[in-house]
Amino acid sequence: MRITNNMLMSNMMRNLNNNLRRLDKYQTQMSTGKRIQKPSDDPVRASRALRLRTDLSRLEQYEKNSDNALSWIEITESAVAEVGDVLGRARELTVRAATGTLGTDDKQKIADEMKQLKEQLISSGNTNYAGRYIFSGYKTDSQLFDKDGNYNIDITSSTLKNKPTTSVEIGVGEEIQVSTNGLDIFQYEEIDTLLGKLPFGEATGTAATQGELVADSAFNLNADFSTGAGDAEVKITIDGNSYTVNNTDLASLDGTNTTKQDIVNLINNAENGGIRLRDVGEAYINIEGKIVIQNESYGTGSSIQVDYIGDSGGGLNEADLAAAFGIPNGSTANGADSIETSIEGTETFTNADITNEAFEGTEFIVEYNGEEKRVTLGPLATDDLGGLIDSINAALDTEFTPGSIVASTVDNGGGNFSIKFETQNSPNDGTKPQLSVDVVRANESTLLKDFDEAIASMNVGDEGKIGEFLGKLDNHINRILSVRSDIGSRVNRMELIQDRIGKNNLTYTDLLSKNEDADMAEVIMNLKNQENVYRASLSAGARVIQPTLIDFIR
Amino acid sequence: MSSTFFGFNVARSGLFASQRALNVTSHNIANANTEGYSRQRLDTTQMKPQLLPGGQGMMGNGVKTENISQIRDEFLDFKFRGENTGFGEWESKAETLQTIEAIFNEPSDSGIRTVMDQFFSALQDLNESPDSLTVRALVRQRGIALSKNINHMASQFKKLQADIDFEMRTTVDEINGYSEQIRKLNETIFNAELSGSKANDLRDQRNLLVDKLSKHLNIDYFEDNQNKFHVLVNGKTLVSHYRNSELAYNQRSEKLHPDDAEKLHDITWADGSDFSPRSGTLKGLMDMKDNIDGADKGIPYYMERLNNFADVLTESLNQVHKTGYDLDGGRGTNLFTVDGMSTLEFEDYLLNKGLEGSRAVDVTDQVLNGENPLENPLYRDKTIKLLSSGKYIVVDKISASRLTISSDVDGDLNKIAASISKDGLPGDGNNALKMSRVRDNVNLYEWGSPDDYVKSLISNLGVDTQEAIRMSDNQTVLLSQVDSNRQSVSGVSMDEEMTDMIRFQHSFNANARMITTMDEMIDTIVNRLGLVGR
């Protein structure tokens, strides 16, 4: 093969370039410390790098979550421990007060200390962590107790059904409960167990719809109305008023350049004594090319009808128009009214259950179409279901538009009735009737109430009552112990999890590093090696390109 | 008997031939570095010999210069051009794909994966402290960062597309320039060669132009039996002897894909007929600019993937968000909308303009009956969204470039619906937890969870880019191999030319020497002959 000078040059340049490129690659690996810079360097490694980084960042989040959760649980633990200590002290005092040897004076002194202990319980119940009250369930911005020891938050049927607890994620799909509900510690005193039978819950009805007429087939954009339109009419009747499509506009469509917008304008401009169709509704063409006419109003009264009148001169007849528009002559469409909603109790009452005493003053929390009100029952006229329903309806009517929410009884046979709340006369305006009802079930803590009773009995020196309290107190102490052991087991679990997260963190960091970090020893070796190759090629090149025959001709 | 001066003629022919050969050598040396130059040779032959009478044989008459020819292998030219076309295509693809890699900026600590991580982490923080305004602000900021990052990528894609469009137009101009020059050279060469001699240097120039053209387009070329030169693209003539056709670019009246950059161009022949090259730079650029799927997928594919990512992720986050309750006790709004719209505006927009700029289609009944309206071919590449009113509608996927956080949330931190129930306010963060679970939903995309989606997209891109770079590298090797062969045949070797120079110089000297010898011979005859006895 002939070798020319330019070949030598270009080969040398190419090889030098290749060498430099490799040198640059190792140089980049060296300075970034990474084996890959772009996905194309190694797609598999790159996607693994993405996964590992995601895993690591999630682990970091879990670590943060578990740290927070642990401090929350620890605060809870110490508050519950405090309650336990208070109850222990109360037990000592009560045992002393129960002995007959103590005079009333001394018992009153013990009562004074018991009062202090009660205050202490209230303050434990109102423990907060980072500005949030830990025992108040989700009402973290409210104290659990007011200063008298009554519940400051609503204990309603739905809170009793789903005791609010906060959980955090400490692994993929793995949660741990962080909060402890105050009700488990302090318990609640039902106002009347009958209230638990009252219906509660949320319900949503269906919104009213607009009258909407959809054509059977697509509008024929090639239809020619320019001849034979004569006095043909297209009439669209909306809520009883007929809107007539302008005959001149119709005749201007000759099927050559008709656009969908032309048709939409044609129909929207249909007129009835100065009022246009677009003022009371809207026509458009859907993706299938079919005309859709929509009435602005809602409900069954919202109607649309399309009629054609053929040209008296024998031009376009009704069938021609119907074929072009894709809507049969005389087609009608109506909207639908909104469908009301109701909440029915699952428990039943008999007439004998109902007493004024049980229900007077009962508080309902009712929300109707976004408006929340507290409804308090007045006295029952008669101690039967009729009386209760009347009282509920009277209370509802004072807070909401009369007749919009109606309570009634449902006869379940055998003298058993359940109670039902139902929305009525909801507006047909496209909004959904929505109702939620809840019943306030308690506002006193059993523990604190027992304390109050004990204090009262100590003040009067009633040893029998004090002895009874001792029994109740033991139950409370046992319950607190079980709550504490539950919390303790969660602390243990958290510690195990933290340990695991720490280990995983290490493993993943290691994997990430192995996956994408450059092996420095190897890179340095490669770099030095490549540098040598580059130097060698430079010096070889310098030798090769210099001499030609010219150098040797005299 | 030959003439006395016959020898002068023979020597003179040698003298002239050597001189001419030296000139050719000099031309070679002068053009040693001229791009596209092929070395030339002086072809010489014996002059017609003189018949000596009486069967004495033929007497040589000296040397005749036949022709100046160039040394060129047309098969190597053909191979070079074929490889050059492939090189042009892969080179432009590799460059574009590497830019796309840079846009995705993965693996790194500032790409889409990281902002997504941060957003979901913020939701976890919100689960713990749903009543904290600081954490709510963090969630909002992370949401904004996520949408901005997606916007930024989308706008970079658009810019890249516009850049490639510009490059494509420049290439078209270049091609038109080449074809015009080839046409002019055709005229010059044809006229010059009417006498039958070869216009070597002009042919070199034309060959160089064809080389350059071959990088941009898949061309066929031939010289017909009348020495007329033609260049064809896909069987249509680009240059035909004295005529050439031009390519034209026309601004599109309608976008090919809804998210394309503005004012892109299509390439056609100047007469308006369709033009679609099979290979070359132009094909590479056009593929990258317009292809949404297939093996040659380009920017629109990545844009579509990004839209799909943004659409599905935000829609599922929105749906969870809407089931929750905000700090004021209201139902959750949309967390993400487009163009900074509020939920109300967004739903109104979807309903009235969401499907290809017009009304969305209500498919509530079908969805509730368990059917999948997207099976309708009319709704290809569309998506179903659930409105607050409970209506399911078919709409376009939202565009990544328009994604923003909704103005409800942007304007009021309380609007972040962290609570799952109204009773749960303000301490219930379960809805935030539910939102953060969206990232674990492996059924969210056909490629799995959002993390899987990003991972798959990046590794797909990596594989495609790797292939383009490898192909481009391979083509470079092939091309330089063929070019080397070509240089071996046609290139000027200084050693060879120097040898030739000395050869021809010697030959010139020897011929001159012959003349001196002749001169001496005649001197002998004229001046010294017949002086016997003087």
Contacts between the chains, C-beta under 8 A, distances in Angstrom:
chain1	res1	chain2	res2	distance
A	1	B	488	5.2
A	2	B	488	4.8
A	2	B	489	7.0
A	2	B	491	7.7
A	2	B	493	6.3
A	2	B	496	7.7
A	3	B	488	6.8
A	3	B	493	7.0
A	4	B	487	5.6
A	4	B	488	6.8
A	4	B	491	3.4
A	4	B	492	6.1
A	4	B	493	4.2
A	4	B	494	7.9
A	4	B	496	8.0
A	5	B	32	7.0
A	5	B	491	7.7
A	5	B	492	7.3
A	5	B	493	6.3
A	5	B	494	5.0
A	5	B	495	7.9
A	6	B	32	7.1
A	6	B	33	7.1
A	6	B	487	5.8
A	6	B	491	5.1
A	6	B	492	7.2
A	7	B	484	5.9
A	7	B	487	4.5
A	7	B	488	6.4
A	7	B	491	5.9
A	10	B	480	7.5
A	10	B	483	7.6
A	10	B	484	7.6
A	10	B	487	7.3
A	11	B	484	6.9
A	14	B	480	6.0
A	36	B	107	7.2
A	38	B	98	7.1
A	38	B	101	4.8
A	38	B	102	7.8
A	38	B	462	7.4
A	38	B	465	7.3
A	39	B	101	5.8
A	39	B	104	7.5
A	39	B	106	6.5
A	39	B	107	7.5
A	39	B	458	5.1
A	39	B	459	6.6
A	39	B	461	5.6
A	39	B	462	2.9
A	39	B	465	6.7
A	40	B	97	7.4
A	40	B	98	7.1
A	40	B	101	6.1
A	40	B	461	7.7
A	40	B	462	5.0
A	40	B	463	7.9
A	40	B	465	3.6
A	40	B	466	4.3
A	40	B	469	6.0
A	41	B	462	7.8
A	41	B	466	7.9
A	42	B	462	7.5
A	43	B	458	7.9
A	43	B	459	4.6
A	43	B	460	8.0
A	43	B	462	3.1
A	43	B	463	4.7
A	43	B	466	6.1
A	44	B	459	7.0
A	46	B	106	7.0
A	46	B	107	5.5
A	46	B	458	6.1
A	46	B	459	6.4
A	46	B	462	5.2
A	47	B	455	4.7
A	47	B	456	7.4
A	47	B	458	6.0
A	47	B	459	3.8
A	47	B	462	7.3
A	49	B	107	4.1
A	50	B	106	6.2
A	50	B	107	5.6
A	50	B	113	5.6
A	50	B	451	7.6
A	50	B	454	6.5
A	50	B	455	4.8
A	50	B	458	6.1
A	51	B	451	7.1
A	51	B	455	5.9
A	53	B	107	6.7
A	53	B	109	7.8
A	53	B	113	6.5
A	53	B	114	7.7
A	53	B	117	7.8
A	54	B	113	6.2
A	54	B	117	6.3
A	54	B	451	5.0
A	57	B	114	7.6
A	57	B	117	4.3
A	57	B	121	7.0
A	58	B	117	7.4
A	58	B	121	8.0
A	60	B	121	7.8
A	61	B	120	7.7
A	61	B	121	4.4
A	61	B	124	5.3
A	64	B	121	7.9
A	64	B	124	7.9
A	64	B	125	7.6
A	65	B	124	5.9
A	65	B	128	6.7
A	68	B	128	5.4
A	69	B	128	7.5
A	130	B	129	7.6
A	132	B	129	7.5
A	132	B	131	6.7
A	132	B	427	6.7
A	136	B	427	7.1
A	137	B	427	6.7
A	138	B	419	7.0
A	138	B	423	6.8
A	138	B	424	4.0
A	138	B	425	6.5
A	138	B	426	7.1
A	138	B	427	3.8
A	138	B	428	4.1
A	139	B	425	7.7
A	139	B	426	7.4
A	139	B	427	6.3
A	140	B	131	5.6
A	140	B	426	6.1
A	140	B	427	3.3
A	141	B	131	6.1
A	141	B	426	5.4
A	141	B	427	7.5
A	156	B	423	7.3
A	158	B	421	7.9
A	158	B	423	5.7
A	159	B	423	6.1
A	162	B	421	8.0
A	164	B	423	7.5
A	164	B	424	6.1
A	164	B	427	7.3
A	164	B	428	6.3
A	166	B	127	7.8
A	166	B	128	7.4
A	166	B	427	6.7
A	166	B	428	7.3
A	166	B	429	6.5
A	166	B	430	8.0
A	167	B	430	7.5
A	167	B	433	7.1
A	168	B	124	7.3
A	168	B	127	6.2
A	168	B	128	5.7
A	168	B	433	7.7
A	169	B	124	6.2
A	169	B	127	7.3
A	169	B	433	6.3
A	169	B	436	6.9
A	172	B	440	5.8
A	173	B	437	7.7
A	173	B	440	6.3
A	175	B	433	7.7
A	178	B	128	7.8
A	207	B	389	6.5
A	207	B	390	7.4
A	284	B	358	7.0
A	284	B	359	5.1
A	285	B	358	7.6
A	286	B	359	6.0
A	286	B	361	6.1
A	287	B	355	5.9
A	287	B	356	7.3
A	287	B	358	7.4
A	287	B	359	7.6
A	287	B	361	5.7
A	287	B	378	5.9
A	287	B	379	7.9
A	287	B	394	8.0
A	288	B	378	6.8
A	292	B	359	7.5
A	367	B	422	7.7
A	370	B	330	7.8
A	372	B	329	7.4
A	430	B	389	7.3
A	432	B	389	7.7
A	432	B	390	7.3
A	436	B	422	7.5
A	438	B	423	7.6
A	516	B	107	6.9
A	548	B	494	4.5
A	548	B	495	5.8
A	548	B	498	7.1
A	549	B	494	6.6
A	549	B	495	4.4
A	549	B	498	4.0
A	549	B	499	6.6
A	550	B	494	6.4
A	550	B	498	5.8
A	553	B	498	6.2
A	553	B	502	7.1
